[in-house]
Amino acid sequence: MTKYLISFPARAMVVPAEDFAAVGEAAHQVIREAKAAGVYVFGGGINGGVAPLMVAADGRTTNETYPQTREFDGGFCVLQLPSREAAIVWAAKIAQACRCSQELREFGDDPES
């Protein structure tokens, strides 16, 4: 089985304040469904209140990011699924619940992880 990252940037989720609780419940329902199906690995949202930290090979730290990840935020989940087609089905469920498109990426196979 392959692991898939399903994610969206925070700015993609444009939901009226009065609908936010319903969207949250819909998203949690999909996650509960994934857990019940045994395909959920982990997920969550990037904590925008905590600045990213770059850690060098020598252990030195700096308050910066790679330029291409400055806006890495939003929500994500990792599911372990039998096929890309199954991943598309789950991504569509999450997109419907969150009311925004989801990006689907496949993790490479690494027998050590």
Residue pairs with C-beta under 8 A, 6 or more apart in sequence:
1 80
1 81
1 82
2 80
2 81
2 82
2 83
2 84
2 87
2 106
2 107
2 109
3 41
3 78
3 79
3 80
3 81
3 106
3 107
4 78
4 79
4 80
4 81
4 84
4 87
4 90
4 91
4 104
4 105
4 106
4 107
5 76
5 77
5 78
5 103
5 104
5 105
5 106
5 107
6 76
6 77
6 78
6 79
6 87
6 90
6 91
6 94
6 102
6 103
6 104
7 74
7 75
7 76
7 77
7 102
7 103
7 105
8 74
8 75
8 76
8 98
8 100
8 101
8 102
8 103
9 71
9 72
9 73
9 74
10 46
10 48
10 73
10 74
10 75
11 71
11 73
11 74
12 74
12 100
12 101
13 23
13 74
13 75
13 98
13 99
13 100
14 99
14 100
15 23
15 99
19 99
23 97
23 98
23 99
26 96
26 97
26 98
27 75
27 94
27 97
27 98
29 97
30 90
30 93
30 94
30 97
31 40
31 43
31 77
33 93
34 40
34 77
34 79
34 90
39 79
39 80
39 81
39 86
39 90
40 77
40 79
41 77
41 78
41 79
41 80
42 77
42 78
43 75
43 76
43 77
43 78
44 75
44 76
44 77
45 73
45 74
45 75
45 76
46 72
46 73
46 74
46 75
46 76
48 73
51 63
52 63
52 64
52 65
52 69
52 72
53 61
53 62
53 63
54 61
54 62
54 63
54 64
54 65
54 66
55 61
56 62
65 72
75 98
77 94
78 107
79 87
79 90
81 87
81 90
84 106
87 104
87 106
88 104
91 102
91 104
92 102
94 102
95 101
95 102
